[in-house]
Amino acid sequence: MDPDPRLTPLVSWVLRIGVVMEFIGHGWLGLGRVAAWTSYFAVVGIGKPTALALMPWVGALDVSLALAVLFYPVRGVILYMAAWGLWTALLRPLAGESAWEAVERAGNYGVLGALFLLTEGRGVRSWFRFRLRPLVGPLLARVAWVLRLTTGLLLAGHGVLGLLVRKPLFAMQYGIIGLHAPWLEPAIGAAELALAAAVLIRPGVGLLYLVLAWKLASELLSPIAGSPIWVFIEHGGSYAAPLALALIERSRQASSARGRRRAPAAG
């Protein structure tokens, strides 16, 4: 497959913007002291008063990391952010919530994992700089699979929360826009599971754009239902994963088409 010189910087910027949205959204929520987060601090033995006092500091760090990724990314910091995204997702089941809450937040750590794979990693100095490797060959396949798994997991997690867990928040959000039916959340959850399976089996470009549109629309229900807009922004990884994968698949298709056009001439 002929490499597309535009693909690597384009995919890296999509991933970076997704990460920036995630950490700015999460950070700004922390600056506002989200009372519900105190249960996550309690997992590591931090009481409510201390948790509320620490939240602005954690939020300020998140915002600082987002600005670093936007203006001066560093490979080592990206790995730390991936670990932090995974840890904050795991805090939900550790605090007694469904394990699918962590799965649904795959965008919080999967997108950072894909961005980390894109960076050059030779020697100690590589941890303190940001150099991209071209998206070709085995690296292209690895990054595509990370994004594929990330997109599939975030859809599957959200789908199970609607189909089996019956998360009350979903019914409330659908009700805000006038959708009231006992079968609605399970039906949407089943459709999301079908989308997840389709992405894992054969992630076509059109399918991935559909997933992107669905994630944007479904996450917009949070601010419509009264949540801060930062909740929508915090899910930036859930938008970046299908979009970046769509760009990769579109490049693959274009390369295959060029190869077919040249084949008769070569023969």
C-alpha positions as a Markdown table, in Angstrom:
| # | Residue | x | y | z |
|---|---|---|---|---|
| 1 | Met | 0.0 | 0.0 | 0.0 |
| 2 | Asp | 1.4 | 3.4 | -1.0 |
| 3 | Pro | 1.8 | 5.6 | 2.1 |
| 4 | Asp | -0.2 | 8.8 | 2.2 |
| 5 | Pro | 2.0 | 11.5 | 3.6 |
| 6 | Arg | -1.0 | 13.4 | 4.9 |
| 7 | Leu | -2.4 | 10.6 | 6.9 |
| 8 | Thr | 0.0 | 10.6 | 9.8 |
| 9 | Pro | -0.3 | 14.3 | 10.8 |
| 10 | Leu | -4.0 | 14.2 | 10.1 |
| 11 | Val | -4.7 | 11.2 | 12.4 |
| 12 | Ser | -2.4 | 12.5 | 15.1 |
| 13 | Trp | -4.2 | 15.9 | 15.2 |
| 14 | Val | -7.6 | 14.2 | 15.4 |
| 15 | Leu | -6.3 | 12.1 | 18.3 |
| 16 | Arg | -4.7 | 15.2 | 20.0 |
| 17 | Ile | -7.8 | 17.2 | 19.7 |
| 18 | Gly | -9.8 | 14.4 | 21.2 |
| 19 | Val | -7.4 | 14.2 | 24.1 |
| 20 | Val | -7.5 | 17.9 | 24.6 |
| 21 | Met | -11.3 | 17.9 | 24.8 |
| 22 | Glu | -11.2 | 14.9 | 27.2 |
| 23 | Phe | -8.8 | 16.5 | 29.7 |
| 24 | Ile | -10.2 | 20.1 | 29.4 |
| 25 | Gly | -13.7 | 18.7 | 30.0 |
| 26 | His | -12.6 | 16.5 | 32.9 |
| 27 | Gly | -10.4 | 19.3 | 34.3 |
| 28 | Trp | -13.1 | 21.9 | 34.2 |
| 29 | Leu | -15.5 | 19.6 | 36.0 |
| 30 | Gly | -12.9 | 19.1 | 38.7 |
| 31 | Leu | -12.4 | 22.9 | 39.1 |
| 32 | Gly | -16.2 | 23.0 | 39.7 |
| 33 | Arg | -16.0 | 20.3 | 42.4 |
| 34 | Val | -18.4 | 17.6 | 41.3 |
| 35 | Ala | -19.9 | 16.2 | 44.5 |
| 36 | Ala | -20.4 | 12.7 | 42.9 |
| 37 | Trp | -16.7 | 12.4 | 42.4 |
| 38 | Thr | -16.1 | 12.1 | 46.2 |
| 39 | Ser | -17.1 | 8.4 | 46.0 |
| 40 | Tyr | -14.1 | 7.8 | 43.6 |
| 41 | Phe | -11.7 | 9.6 | 46.0 |
| 42 | Ala | -13.1 | 7.3 | 48.7 |
| 43 | Val | -11.8 | 4.3 | 46.8 |
| 44 | Val | -8.2 | 5.3 | 47.9 |
| 45 | Gly | -9.3 | 6.4 | 51.4 |
| 46 | Ile | -9.8 | 10.1 | 50.8 |
| 47 | Gly | -12.7 | 11.6 | 52.7 |
| 48 | Lys | -15.3 | 14.0 | 51.3 |
| 49 | Pro | -13.9 | 17.3 | 52.6 |
| 50 | Thr | -10.4 | 16.5 | 51.4 |
| 51 | Ala | -11.7 | 15.3 | 48.1 |
| 52 | Leu | -13.6 | 18.5 | 47.5 |
| 53 | Ala | -10.5 | 20.4 | 48.4 |
| 54 | Leu | -8.3 | 18.4 | 46.0 |
| 55 | Met | -10.6 | 18.4 | 43.0 |
| 56 | Pro | -9.6 | 21.9 | 41.8 |
| 57 | Trp | -6.0 | 20.9 | 41.9 |
| 58 | Val | -6.6 | 17.7 | 40.0 |
| 59 | Gly | -8.7 | 19.7 | 37.5 |
| 60 | Ala | -6.0 | 22.3 | 37.1 |
| 61 | Leu | -3.5 | 19.5 | 36.3 |
| 62 | Asp | -5.8 | 18.0 | 33.8 |
| 63 | Val | -6.3 | 21.4 | 32.0 |
| 64 | Ser | -2.5 | 21.9 | 32.0 |
| 65 | Leu | -1.9 | 18.5 | 30.5 |
| 66 | Ala | -4.5 | 19.3 | 27.8 |
| 67 | Leu | -2.7 | 22.5 | 26.9 |
| 68 | Ala | 0.6 | 20.6 | 26.8 |
| 69 | Val | -0.8 | 18.1 | 24.3 |
| 70 | Leu | -2.1 | 20.9 | 22.2 |
| 71 | Phe | 1.0 | 23.1 | 22.2 |
| 72 | Tyr | 4.0 | 21.0 | 23.3 |
| 73 | Pro | 3.3 | 17.3 | 23.5 |
| 74 | Val | 5.8 | 15.0 | 25.2 |
| 75 | Arg | 5.8 | 11.2 | 24.7 |
| 76 | Gly | 6.2 | 10.4 | 28.4 |
| 77 | Val | 3.3 | 12.7 | 29.4 |
| 78 | Ile | 1.1 | 11.0 | 26.8 |
| 79 | Leu | 1.7 | 7.6 | 28.4 |
| 80 | Tyr | 1.0 | 9.1 | 31.8 |
| 81 | Met | -2.3 | 10.5 | 30.5 |
| 82 | Ala | -3.3 | 7.1 | 29.1 |
| 83 | Ala | -2.7 | 5.5 | 32.5 |
| 84 | Trp | -4.6 | 8.3 | 34.2 |
| 85 | Gly | -7.5 | 7.9 | 31.7 |
| 86 | Leu | -7.6 | 4.2 | 32.4 |
| 87 | Trp | -7.4 | 4.7 | 36.2 |
| 88 | Thr | -10.3 | 7.2 | 36.3 |
| 89 | Ala | -12.4 | 4.8 | 34.2 |
| 90 | Leu | -11.6 | 1.9 | 36.6 |
| 91 | Leu | -12.6 | 4.0 | 39.6 |
| 92 | Arg | -16.2 | 3.7 | 38.7 |
| 93 | Pro | -16.5 | -0.1 | 39.1 |
| 94 | Leu | -14.1 | 0.2 | 42.1 |
| 95 | Ala | -16.6 | 2.6 | 43.6 |
| 96 | Gly | -19.5 | 0.1 | 43.2 |
| 97 | Glu | -20.8 | 1.1 | 39.7 |
| 98 | Ser | -21.2 | -1.3 | 36.8 |
| 99 | Ala | -18.0 | -2.5 | 35.2 |
| 100 | Trp | -19.5 | -1.5 | 31.9 |
| 101 | Glu | -19.0 | 2.2 | 33.0 |
| 102 | Ala | -15.2 | 1.6 | 32.6 |
| 103 | Val | -15.8 | -0.1 | 29.2 |
| 104 | Glu | -18.0 | 2.7 | 28.0 |
| 105 | Arg | -15.1 | 5.1 | 28.7 |
| 106 | Ala | -12.7 | 3.3 | 26.3 |
| 107 | Gly | -12.2 | 6.6 | 24.5 |
| 108 | Asn | -10.6 | 8.1 | 27.6 |
| 109 | Tyr | -7.6 | 5.7 | 27.4 |
| 110 | Gly | -7.8 | 4.0 | 23.9 |
| 111 | Val | -7.2 | 7.2 | 22.0 |
| 112 | Leu | -4.2 | 8.1 | 24.1 |
| 113 | Gly | -2.9 | 4.6 | 23.5 |
| 114 | Ala | -3.2 | 5.0 | 19.8 |
| 115 | Leu | -1.4 | 8.4 | 20.0 |
| 116 | Phe | 1.4 | 6.9 | 22.1 |
| 117 | Leu | 1.9 | 4.2 | 19.4 |
| 118 | Leu | 2.3 | 6.9 | 16.8 |
| 119 | Thr | 5.3 | 8.4 | 18.6 |
| 120 | Glu | 8.9 | 7.4 | 18.1 |
| 121 | Gly | 10.3 | 5.5 | 21.1 |
| 122 | Arg | 14.1 | 5.0 | 20.8 |
| 123 | Gly | 16.3 | 5.9 | 23.7 |
| 124 | Val | 15.7 | 7.9 | 26.9 |
| 125 | Arg | 15.4 | 11.2 | 25.1 |
| 126 | Ser | 12.3 | 9.9 | 23.2 |
| 127 | Trp | 10.3 | 10.2 | 26.4 |
| 128 | Phe | 10.8 | 14.0 | 26.4 |
| 129 | Arg | 9.9 | 14.7 | 22.9 |
| 130 | Phe | 7.2 | 14.1 | 20.3 |
| 131 | Arg | 8.2 | 12.6 | 17.0 |
| 132 | Leu | 5.7 | 10.8 | 14.8 |
| 133 | Arg | 6.3 | 7.6 | 13.0 |
| 134 | Pro | 4.7 | 7.3 | 9.5 |
| 135 | Leu | 1.5 | 5.3 | 9.5 |
| 136 | Val | 2.5 | 2.5 | 7.2 |
| 137 | Gly | 2.9 | -1.3 | 7.4 |
| 138 | Pro | 2.6 | -3.0 | 10.9 |
| 139 | Leu | 2.3 | 0.4 | 12.7 |
| 140 | Leu | -0.8 | 1.3 | 10.6 |
| 141 | Ala | -2.3 | -2.1 | 11.4 |
| 142 | Arg | -1.7 | -1.7 | 15.2 |
| 143 | Val | -3.0 | 1.8 | 15.4 |
| 144 | Ala | -6.1 | 0.8 | 13.4 |
| 145 | Trp | -6.8 | -2.1 | 15.7 |
| 146 | Val | -6.4 | 0.0 | 18.8 |
| 147 | Leu | -8.9 | 2.5 | 17.4 |
| 148 | Arg | -11.2 | -0.4 | 16.3 |
| 149 | Leu | -11.2 | -1.9 | 19.7 |
| 150 | Thr | -11.7 | 1.5 | 21.4 |
| 151 | Thr | -14.7 | 2.3 | 19.2 |
| 152 | Gly | -16.2 | -1.1 | 19.6 |
| 153 | Leu | -15.7 | -1.1 | 23.4 |
| 154 | Leu | -17.2 | 2.4 | 23.9 |
| 155 | Leu | -20.3 | 1.4 | 21.9 |
| 156 | Ala | -20.6 | -2.0 | 23.6 |
| 157 | Gly | -20.2 | -0.4 | 27.1 |
| 158 | His | -22.9 | 2.2 | 26.4 |
| 159 | Gly | -25.1 | -0.5 | 24.8 |
| 160 | Val | -25.0 | -2.8 | 27.8 |
| 161 | Leu | -25.7 | 0.0 | 30.2 |
| 162 | Gly | -28.9 | 0.7 | 28.3 |
| 163 | Leu | -29.9 | -2.9 | 27.4 |
| 164 | Leu | -29.0 | -4.8 | 30.6 |
| 165 | Val | -28.1 | -2.4 | 33.4 |
| 166 | Arg | -30.9 | 0.0 | 32.4 |
| 167 | Lys | -29.0 | 3.1 | 33.6 |
| 168 | Pro | -31.6 | 5.5 | 35.0 |
| 169 | Leu | -29.8 | 8.5 | 33.5 |
| 170 | Phe | -30.5 | 7.3 | 29.9 |
| 171 | Ala | -34.3 | 7.2 | 30.5 |
| 172 | Met | -34.1 | 10.7 | 32.0 |
| 173 | Gln | -32.2 | 12.1 | 29.0 |
| 174 | Tyr | -34.5 | 10.5 | 26.4 |
| 175 | Gly | -37.4 | 11.8 | 28.3 |
| 176 | Ile | -36.1 | 15.4 | 28.2 |
| 177 | Ile | -36.4 | 15.3 | 24.4 |
| 178 | Gly | -39.9 | 13.7 | 24.5 |
| 179 | Leu | -39.0 | 10.0 | 24.1 |
| 180 | His | -40.9 | 7.9 | 26.6 |
| 181 | Ala | -41.2 | 4.1 | 26.1 |
| 182 | Pro | -40.1 | 1.2 | 28.4 |
| 183 | Trp | -38.5 | -0.5 | 25.4 |
| 184 | Leu | -36.5 | 2.5 | 24.2 |
| 185 | Glu | -33.3 | 2.1 | 26.2 |
| 186 | Pro | -33.0 | -1.6 | 25.6 |
| 187 | Ala | -33.7 | -1.1 | 21.9 |
| 188 | Ile | -31.0 | 1.6 | 21.6 |
| 189 | Gly | -28.6 | -0.5 | 23.6 |
| 190 | Ala | -29.1 | -3.5 | 21.3 |
| 191 | Ala | -28.5 | -1.2 | 18.3 |
| 192 | Glu | -25.3 | 0.0 | 19.9 |
| 193 | Leu | -24.1 | -3.6 | 20.4 |
| 194 | Ala | -24.9 | -4.3 | 16.8 |
| 195 | Leu | -22.8 | -1.2 | 15.8 |
| 196 | Ala | -20.0 | -2.4 | 18.0 |
| 197 | Ala | -20.0 | -5.8 | 16.4 |
| 198 | Ala | -20.0 | -4.3 | 12.9 |
| 199 | Val | -17.0 | -2.0 | 13.8 |
| 200 | Leu | -15.1 | -5.0 | 15.1 |
| 201 | Ile | -15.9 | -7.2 | 12.1 |
| 202 | Arg | -15.7 | -4.7 | 9.2 |
| 203 | Pro | -15.3 | -1.0 | 10.0 |
| 204 | Gly | -16.3 | 0.7 | 6.8 |
| 205 | Val | -15.9 | 4.4 | 6.3 |
| 206 | Gly | -19.6 | 5.1 | 6.2 |
| 207 | Leu | -20.3 | 3.0 | 9.3 |
| 208 | Leu | -17.6 | 4.9 | 11.2 |
| 209 | Tyr | -19.1 | 8.3 | 10.2 |
| 210 | Leu | -22.5 | 6.9 | 11.4 |
| 211 | Val | -20.9 | 6.0 | 14.7 |
| 212 | Leu | -19.3 | 9.5 | 15.0 |
| 213 | Ala | -22.7 | 11.1 | 14.3 |
| 214 | Trp | -24.4 | 8.9 | 16.9 |
| 215 | Lys | -21.8 | 9.6 | 19.6 |
| 216 | Leu | -22.1 | 13.3 | 19.1 |
| 217 | Ala | -25.9 | 13.2 | 19.2 |
| 218 | Ser | -26.1 | 10.9 | 22.2 |
| 219 | Glu | -23.6 | 12.8 | 24.2 |
| 220 | Leu | -25.3 | 16.1 | 23.4 |
| 221 | Leu | -28.2 | 14.8 | 25.5 |
| 222 | Ser | -26.1 | 15.5 | 28.6 |
| 223 | Pro | -26.1 | 19.3 | 28.3 |
| 224 | Ile | -29.6 | 19.3 | 26.9 |
| 225 | Ala | -30.7 | 17.4 | 30.1 |
| 226 | Gly | -29.0 | 20.1 | 32.3 |
| 227 | Ser | -25.5 | 18.7 | 32.8 |
| 228 | Pro | -22.5 | 21.1 | 32.2 |
| 229 | Ile | -21.3 | 21.4 | 28.6 |
| 230 | Trp | -18.0 | 20.1 | 30.0 |
| 231 | Val | -19.6 | 16.6 | 30.2 |
| 232 | Phe | -20.0 | 16.6 | 26.4 |
| 233 | Ile | -16.5 | 17.9 | 25.9 |
| 234 | Glu | -15.0 | 15.4 | 28.2 |
| 235 | His | -16.0 | 12.6 | 25.8 |
| 236 | Gly | -13.7 | 13.9 | 23.1 |
| 237 | Gly | -12.0 | 10.5 | 22.8 |
| 238 | Ser | -15.3 | 8.9 | 21.9 |
| 239 | Tyr | -15.5 | 11.2 | 18.9 |
| 240 | Ala | -11.9 | 11.1 | 17.9 |
| 241 | Ala | -11.6 | 7.2 | 17.8 |
| 242 | Pro | -14.2 | 6.6 | 15.1 |
| 243 | Leu | -13.1 | 9.7 | 13.1 |
| 244 | Ala | -9.4 | 8.7 | 13.2 |
| 245 | Leu | -10.3 | 5.2 | 12.2 |
| 246 | Ala | -12.5 | 6.4 | 9.3 |
| 247 | Leu | -9.5 | 8.5 | 8.0 |
| 248 | Ile | -7.3 | 5.4 | 8.1 |
| 249 | Glu | -9.9 | 3.2 | 6.3 |
| 250 | Arg | -10.5 | 5.9 | 3.7 |
| 251 | Ser | -6.8 | 6.1 | 3.0 |
| 252 | Arg | -6.6 | 2.3 | 2.7 |
| 253 | Gln | -9.5 | 2.3 | 0.2 |
| 254 | Ala | -7.9 | 5.0 | -1.8 |
| 255 | Ser | -4.6 | 3.2 | -1.9 |
| 256 | Ser | -6.2 | -0.1 | -2.9 |
| 257 | Ala | -8.1 | 1.8 | -5.7 |
| 258 | Arg | -4.8 | 3.2 | -7.0 |
| 259 | Gly | -3.3 | -0.2 | -7.0 |
| 260 | Arg | -6.1 | -1.7 | -9.0 |
| 261 | Arg | -5.8 | 1.1 | -11.6 |
| 262 | Arg | -2.1 | 0.4 | -12.0 |
| 263 | Ala | -2.5 | -3.4 | -12.2 |
| 264 | Pro | -3.7 | -3.6 | -15.9 |
| 265 | Ala | -0.9 | -1.3 | -17.0 |
| 266 | Ala | 1.7 | -3.4 | -15.2 |
| 267 | Gly | 0.3 | -6.5 | -16.9 |
